[in-house]
Structure formats: C-alpha cells, structure tokens
Amino acid sequence: MSSEINMHAAHHNQGSLTRQDFINWTANFIKRRSQRNCNSKLAARKVRLAREKARLRLRKSEVDREFERLHNKLYETAQQLRNDNKILKATFLEMASKCNRLNIETKSIRMSLEREIIARDRVVPDCDEIDIDRCVHNFVRYCHVANCDCHSNTNLIQVLRVILNAFP
C-alpha cells in the first residue's frame, strides 16, 4: 500500500498535492482494494456454487435413477396384480360353476330321496307292530294307485321284498 501511495505522490509531484486530492485518492484506493477483495470472495463463492451445483446434478441423476427403478417395480407389481386378478376371477368362476353343479346334483338327490321316502311311506305307512295283513293290504293299494300288475311274479317278488324290509 505504501508503494502505491509513493507512486501516486511521485506522479503528483509535478504539482502540489492537496489534502482533498489525497483524501479522494485514498478513498478510490480503498474502493479498488475492496473491489478486489469482493471479486476474490465472489470468485470463491462462484467456485463453491459450481461445486454445489455439480453435486446437486449428481444427486438429481441418482434420484432420477431411483425413481425410474421404483416406477418400473410399481409397473411390474401392477401387472402382476392384474394377472393374479385374472387368475382369481377364472378360479372364482370355475368354483361358482362347480358349486352350481353340486347344488343341482344335491337338489336332484334330495328330490329322489324325498320321492323314495314318500313311496316307502305309501307302501308301508306305520308297521311298528307285526301286522303282515295290513302291510300287504297297503302294498296292494299302492300297486293299484301306481297302476302296476300285482299278479305277475316280478311284482310278487317285489311285494315280498317290501313286506320283509318293512320289519326290523
């Protein structure tokens, strides 16, 4: 600083250096020096900001890659869920179809059993006591209602079977 002041003084030695000239020159000198300090601080700040910007760009690319990975995984999971849903729907329809068939078969078996029970009740309605005449009478009456020929051998065998089965 003193060398700059000496140079300035030597430059102005040609004429008289007033107090105001010295104050103005000193103020300009301080301004220039401050400006240089500001410039160097600004340059350092620019370097820090550039490094931070590069670090943020790198971080952004990492985040973008992670986002892309998660997005792909989400898409795959959604696709798998759609496939699983299709399988479940097909399985449900198959099970519903089987249940319907079983329901129809159960109703058919139930109706068949009910018809058989009704037929047995008609043939042998209350044979708690051993009353063969009454059972034969009921069976013959049943055959008459059913329009069967009770005089054929086949029907007689059936009559005997029914009578024998009626008693424990």
C-alpha positions as CSV (number, residue, x, y, z in Angstrom):
1,M,0.0,0.0,0.0
2,S,2.8,2.4,0.8
3,S,4.4,1.8,-2.5
4,E,1.2,2.7,-4.3
5,I,0.9,5.8,-2.2
6,N,4.5,6.7,-3.0
7,M,3.9,6.2,-6.7
8,H,0.8,8.3,-6.6
9,A,2.7,11.0,-4.7
10,A,5.6,10.9,-7.2
11,H,3.0,11.2,-10.0
12,H,1.6,14.2,-8.4
13,N,4.9,15.8,-7.5
14,Q,4.7,17.8,-10.7
15,G,2.2,19.9,-9.0
16,S,1.0,20.4,-5.5
17,L,-0.9,17.6,-3.8
18,T,-3.8,19.0,-1.9
19,R,-5.3,17.4,1.1
20,Q,-8.6,16.9,-0.8
21,D,-6.7,15.1,-3.6
22,F,-5.1,12.8,-1.1
23,I,-8.5,12.0,0.5
24,N,-10.0,11.3,-2.9
25,W,-7.1,9.2,-3.9
26,T,-7.2,7.2,-0.6
27,A,-11.0,6.7,-0.9
28,N,-10.6,5.4,-4.5
29,F,-7.7,3.2,-3.4
30,I,-9.8,1.7,-0.6
31,K,-12.6,1.2,-3.1
32,R,-10.4,-0.6,-5.6
33,R,-8.9,-2.8,-2.8
34,S,-12.4,-3.6,-1.5
35,Q,-13.5,-4.4,-5.1
36,R,-10.6,-6.8,-5.5
37,N,-11.4,-8.4,-2.2
38,C,-15.1,-8.6,-3.2
39,N,-14.1,-10.0,-6.6
40,S,-11.9,-12.7,-5.0
41,K,-14.7,-13.6,-2.5
42,L,-17.2,-13.6,-5.3
43,A,-14.9,-15.9,-7.3
44,A,-14.5,-18.2,-4.3
45,R,-18.3,-18.2,-3.9
46,K,-18.8,-18.9,-7.6
47,V,-16.4,-21.9,-7.3
48,R,-18.4,-23.2,-4.2
49,L,-21.7,-22.7,-6.0
50,A,-20.4,-24.5,-9.1
51,R,-19.3,-27.4,-6.9
52,E,-22.6,-27.5,-5.1
53,K,-24.4,-27.3,-8.5
54,A,-22.4,-30.3,-9.7
55,R,-23.1,-32.2,-6.5
56,L,-26.8,-31.4,-6.9
57,R,-26.8,-32.5,-10.5
58,L,-25.2,-35.8,-9.5
59,R,-27.7,-36.3,-6.7
60,K,-30.6,-35.4,-9.1
61,S,-29.4,-38.1,-11.5
62,E,-29.2,-40.6,-8.6
63,V,-32.7,-39.7,-7.6
64,D,-33.9,-39.9,-11.2
65,R,-32.4,-43.4,-11.5
66,E,-34.1,-44.5,-8.2
67,F,-37.4,-43.0,-9.3
68,E,-37.1,-44.9,-12.6
69,R,-36.3,-48.1,-10.7
70,L,-39.3,-47.7,-8.4
71,H,-41.6,-46.7,-11.2
72,N,-40.6,-49.9,-13.1
73,K,-41.1,-52.0,-10.0
74,L,-44.5,-50.4,-9.4
75,Y,-45.5,-51.1,-13.1
76,E,-44.3,-54.8,-12.7
77,T,-46.3,-55.1,-9.4
78,A,-49.4,-53.6,-11.1
79,Q,-49.0,-56.0,-14.0
80,Q,-48.6,-59.0,-11.6
81,L,-51.7,-57.9,-9.7
82,R,-53.7,-57.7,-12.9
83,N,-52.5,-61.2,-13.8
84,D,-53.3,-62.5,-10.3
85,N,-56.8,-60.9,-10.5
86,K,-57.5,-62.6,-13.9
87,I,-56.4,-66.0,-12.3
88,L,-58.6,-65.4,-9.2
89,K,-61.5,-64.4,-11.4
90,A,-61.2,-67.5,-13.5
91,T,-60.8,-69.7,-10.4
92,F,-63.9,-68.0,-8.8
93,L,-65.9,-68.6,-12.0
94,E,-64.8,-72.2,-12.0
95,M,-65.7,-72.7,-8.4
96,A,-69.1,-71.0,-8.9
97,S,-69.7,-73.4,-11.8
98,K,-68.8,-76.4,-9.6
99,C,-71.0,-75.1,-6.8
100,N,-73.9,-74.7,-9.2
101,R,-73.4,-78.3,-10.5
102,L,-73.2,-79.6,-6.9
103,N,-76.2,-77.6,-5.9
104,I,-78.2,-79.1,-8.9
105,E,-76.9,-82.6,-8.0
106,T,-77.8,-82.1,-4.4
107,K,-81.3,-80.9,-5.2
108,S,-81.7,-83.9,-7.6
109,I,-80.6,-86.4,-4.9
110,R,-82.8,-84.7,-2.3
111,M,-85.8,-84.9,-4.6
112,S,-85.0,-88.5,-5.4
113,L,-84.7,-89.3,-1.6
114,E,-88.0,-87.5,-0.9
115,R,-89.8,-89.4,-3.6
116,E,-88.3,-92.7,-2.3
117,I,-89.4,-91.7,1.3
118,I,-92.9,-90.8,0.1
119,A,-93.1,-94.1,-1.9
120,R,-92.0,-96.1,1.2
121,D,-94.4,-94.2,3.4
122,R,-97.2,-95.1,1.0
123,V,-96.2,-98.8,0.8
124,V,-95.6,-99.3,4.5
125,P,-97.0,-96.5,6.5
126,D,-96.8,-97.4,10.2
127,C,-95.6,-101.0,10.5
128,D,-94.5,-100.7,14.1
129,E,-96.5,-103.8,15.0
130,I,-96.1,-107.0,13.1
131,D,-99.2,-106.8,11.0
132,I,-98.4,-108.6,7.7
133,D,-102.0,-108.4,6.5
134,R,-102.1,-104.6,6.9
135,C,-98.7,-104.2,5.1
136,V,-99.8,-106.4,2.3
137,H,-103.1,-104.5,2.0
138,N,-101.2,-101.2,1.9
139,F,-98.8,-102.5,-0.7
140,V,-101.6,-103.8,-2.9
141,R,-103.3,-100.5,-2.5
142,Y,-100.1,-98.7,-3.5
143,C,-99.8,-101.0,-6.6
144,H,-103.3,-100.2,-7.5
145,V,-102.6,-96.5,-7.3
146,A,-99.4,-96.9,-9.3
147,N,-101.3,-99.0,-11.9
148,C,-99.0,-102.0,-11.6
149,D,-99.9,-105.6,-12.1
150,C,-99.6,-107.2,-8.7
151,H,-100.3,-110.6,-10.0
152,S,-97.1,-111.0,-12.0
153,N,-94.2,-113.0,-10.5
154,T,-91.9,-110.0,-10.6
155,N,-94.4,-107.8,-8.7
156,L,-95.0,-110.6,-6.2
157,I,-91.3,-110.8,-5.5
158,Q,-91.2,-107.0,-5.1
159,V,-94.2,-107.3,-2.7
160,L,-92.4,-109.9,-0.6
161,R,-89.2,-107.8,-0.5
162,V,-91.1,-104.7,0.6
163,I,-93.0,-106.7,3.2
164,L,-89.8,-108.3,4.5
165,N,-88.0,-105.0,4.6
166,A,-90.8,-103.3,6.4
167,F,-90.0,-105.3,9.6
168,P,-86.8,-104.9,11.5
